[in-house]
Structure formats: structure tokens, C-alpha cells
Amino acid sequence: MQPITTSLCIGLLLCSTVIHAQKCENDVPKTGNDSRYEILSNGSEVRDKKTNLIWQRCSLGQKWDGNTCIGTAQDYSWDEALTIIGKLGTQYRMPNIKELQSLADYQCMQPAINSNIFPNTPAEVFWSSSAYGNPSNVWTVDFEYGETSIVQFFVSYYYKSAKARAIRSENK
């Protein structure tokens, strides 16, 4: 599992970097084991064998270097994330809440995701495409701890910006 690095800057000159190691519990069933995923193309995508959806391994703002996700996952408003994902082509879109929840690995936290398959994923909030009640509220998934119930997910009025990951359906 890859450690997660968080940078905190105060003012312009004082910055500190904290490394968070992913923590996993052995007595909790693993929901996102490696065998569930098939690495595709140059390794930058994976197919979820359970859902047949194809995910980008890196969060928006990061790049796949052939071994891992490098760079910093960026925060976007919901509209910005939708626009950027729409420009990726090859039928990419933002995942709905159920699709995004399927990535949560409840055995692990900080981040609550399979770090072998989705390396350097920040333990932070990610947008979904699913509205909550009305179009101005959007469901999100917080990958710090990985919520187990949809009622525990936060909606967009708490977050003006969040991370995002692209998904597409398999071409048949």
C-alpha cells in the first residue's frame, strides 16, 4: 500500500508535509481485493470485473507514469469536474454515487480504497454525478474512512470543491 502525502502551507513561506500510511484491519472483509480488477492498456485504466466499468487509476490532476499516479489530485467545483471529465473523450463520465461507492474498501482507511489498484488516492472527498433532492446538492464519497451507508455521505453544500475520478462503460 502506498503512503499518502499531505502538504500544509501557512502563509507563503511555512510549509509542512505529513505522510499518512494507509491502515487496514484484518478482521473486516476486504471489498476491493486486487483480483476484482483487471489492469488495461498501459496500466492507466482498470476494469472492475464485478461491475464491468472501466476506471482511470489516477484522480483528476494526477498522471499515470507507468507505475503509479504522480502529481497532486486537484480540487474542482462540481461543474469544473464535469467539464474536465467530458473533455477526456473515449466516453468518460463522472461516476454516479453507487459506482463511486463501489470503490470504497471498508477494510482500510486513510484512504478507504484499494491503494494497489488506485495508488496515491487522497483520503478526501470525491464528487459523484448523483443529485440529492435537487440539482444543487450532489452526493460525494469521503475516502478518508469510507462510509458504509449512503446516509453518511455529505452533499455539496458542505463542499465547494472536491476531487474527481473518471469512469467509462466497457465498449462491446
TAQUI-V211447 format. One line per field, one symbol per residue. phi: phi as a letter, one per 20 degrees, with the letter a starting at -180 (. if undefined). A space follows every 10 residues. Layout:
BEGIN
phi->???
END
This chain:
BEGIN
phi->.efddcdcdd mdddccdddd efdcefedgf ecfgffddfd leneccdeff dmeddffdfg oecedocbed ndfeecffff fgffffefml mfbeffffff ffefdffcbl debfffecfl ffececfdee fdnbfedcfc ceefdmfdcg fefedffece bbebcebbef fd
END
